[in-house]
Amino acid sequence: MRELLELCGYEPHEIDTESARVGKALGMVGITDEDLPRGKARISTYFDVELSGVRKILGALLKDFTDVVLLREREGVKVAFSFMAPGCQVLGSTMMANHDNVAWVNANYTILIVVSSMFDKGAGLMEAAEKLWLRTGGVAHCGNVKCALGSLALNMVPKPDLAVTSGFLCDTGAKTIGLIQDWFGIPGYYVDCWQDRELREFPYAKRTTSFFAKSLRTLAEDVGKQFGIEITDEMLWRNLSARKKYSQAKERVHELMRHSDPIPMSSTHLHLLFALDEIVLKGDETASLTVALDTLADELLERVNQGIGATPKGAPRVLGVLPTHHSDPRWEHVANEAGIAIAASDFEFSSSQGHDGAGVLDPNDPYDLIGQHLHSAAQQTLGGRLAIVLDACRRLHLDGVLNHYHVGCRYVAGDALPIKNVVTKELGIPVLTFEWDNFDPRSYNHEQYRANLETFLGMMGKEANLPVGPLA
């Protein structure tokens, strides 16, 4: 256990005080001492643990996982569970910073990182959900939904007092909360939203973000009444102010990945950065993560200056459509080993980046600021998303697009063909289109993926240098 925690950036005094808690949390999700060697080997293989910033980020995710699993031991605490509800992380973080009797959980991403990416036991989550109702094969229900249901079915996440979702990403969130209500008797709450945006509203959908701000404020008031707490605008502004420095530090890391040749660390880390935005930070965690990200940026800058990278210099730099894989780092690791540098994901970009807020943002409403996430590529109309993809490829001078689409999601799977057609027509760079499940590790097929990468490299005029056999 000590070696595992050292790999995850725990300080000596933290190892002494937290080892038992981490071990207990791991044991409660079926990870035993026999699994530790495999976990250590996978962490060392797929993540650059020689970088102290990476170790600290892994530690933050492991701590979040531990806190979530052990919530059941805290008496008198009201628990809210959010699923596919962007913006609720900030609201939940503010609640926990000001009220000790409240816990807000957005657990899917850290559960997948710890249980699946680290210990290769993600299949059990999917299978638990499939035993309830969801199916594999032709139906191909989303692995994100399966993680939410499976974690509750396996008692990884303590039964919450409230489950919250929205319909911004797709109707799956609402249907999942309905399933959670039916199977586990947990009351559901739905944040109202508009999905009828038009391309003429691009790049700034003020109508949509203003409506979201009102809906999220109503959620805060309703949860406040149910939990017996109050959330003021001043509390939210303090939280948002702290997150600003954190966001700037994370953007430094992203910029180094986007513009460096070679990329200074493995593309597997792009998901760790994504997951940090999804967890609900507590207390001074925002400040400590800011320090970890600044440290990582400094370490990466030193690598850039020394010409050290995860791929050879001159390797083709590509955009990944959708985030990197949430539960299986083999996808990005193998791509890097083949000589493909995944420099960024389209989900990192937003049409609101760089605007001054005039006529777009209400400077007196913290909920309106939170609502700016609706300008991200993930939540645009198809036309808006295509514009963001084209802009990113042009600005970063990318050599291709790795157009993997999440086959279990009706919302994004339909974008795959238009993305390929538009990028090919407008930019003339290669696009490799193939399906995967962003959350299910069972979607990885080494031989099929190897053939895809060989094809992609050939399209970019490069020779493949792929590992012979599948990775563990």
PyMOL commands that set and color helices and strands:
alter all, ss='L'
color gray80, all
select helices_A, chain A and resi 2-7+12-28+33-46+52-73+88-98+108-118+122-132+143-153+172-184+199-201+206-227+233-259+269-278+285-306+330-338+346-348+366-375+377-379+382-396+410-413+416-427+441-443+446-459
alter helices_A, ss='H'
color red, helices_A
select strands_A, chain A and resi 78-82+102-105+162-166+188-191+317-320+341-345+400-406+431-436
alter strands_A, ss='S'
color yellow, strands_A
deselect
rebuild
show_as cartoon
